[in-house]
Amino acid sequence: MYVESELARLPLFSASLNSVFLILGGLSAVPAGKLCGSLGIQRVYWLGSAGTCMGALIFLSEDALFLVGLSIGFGLATGLLVTAGHAYLMQSAPEERLGSGSAYYFLGMTLGTSLGNLLAGQLVEHGGFALTGWALLSGTVVVLLGIAFFLPEPPGEVVPKDSEALASRGPMLWRSSVQLILAVRFLPTCYWGTATLLVPLLVYRVTESVSWSAGYASASLALAAGAQVLAGKWADRVGPKVPTLTASALVAVSALGTGLFAESLLGLFVFGISGAVSAWSVSTMLPRLMSLAAGPGEKPHLVGWSHLAWSLAMVCGNLWGGFAVELHSGLPFAVVFVGCVVTVYLFSRLFQLLEAAPEPETAPAA
């Protein structure tokens, strides 16, 4: 909106900036995992948060080249922030409470995005984009001070027995469980990248009303936030297997339903919202699964690779959806539905591997 209304640039320019942001965020997440081990998770989290100042500066610049530079820096900083944040969560929350911990962690993201959009809209309307930029910059400085003075380094990693066994099988990326983690991070995110771009657009095309499109976005975000908490508590009670398989199956059903009813307002609301609810629920399960699949000291590294898979999938989903929707409104979702079905199978294989992981050998008694 800022690029179009203030800079008179085409939507393609905005899409390009967003793609740069996503790709670089994923690429920087991989070395961020190593930085967490050498600098400490708290320091990397602070550096990533400091880099988000560049996101605020975007609203204070009218130079296209400077905007590109800010998008590059913002994307790189996001990789540090996401990797360190997830690693902090996985080392701070007890294994048996990691479902709830992940739910509240992602809840902060969904509610923060919702409230941030609401506040930014009011600031833009009454004070313009410059005021919004200064407000974001001020808020970031407050957050940085809070991280520096009040956020401690997380406790040392407690290594579960199954993580030791998995680590003994070889380098992280060569292990089947890790490859499956990356695959189940990529495939459903392709659906999510397609859905976040197209469902609001399809709602607008059916109703020719921006308010209906905004109403869908608000409803899906609110219900997804509640579903995250329920899914996290469910996983803590019964383990991650049943909630994960259920949520991933619902993602597939939602993709299929959205494709079949892409020109129905009721169908878009029902399957679009169910897709948001189930996709966020799957995301809530992943930190616990990564914790089980990672060996000693590998959690930040696996988080980094996982974020790279997420970023590439979002770009693929966006590009595929933008291209295919002009051929047929339901075509984008018909294709990503196949990936969602494969995801359910891959999750079942992942749980088989995790459950079959042998206990580590112990030294014989003297």
Disulfide bonds with the S-S distance in Angstrom:
none
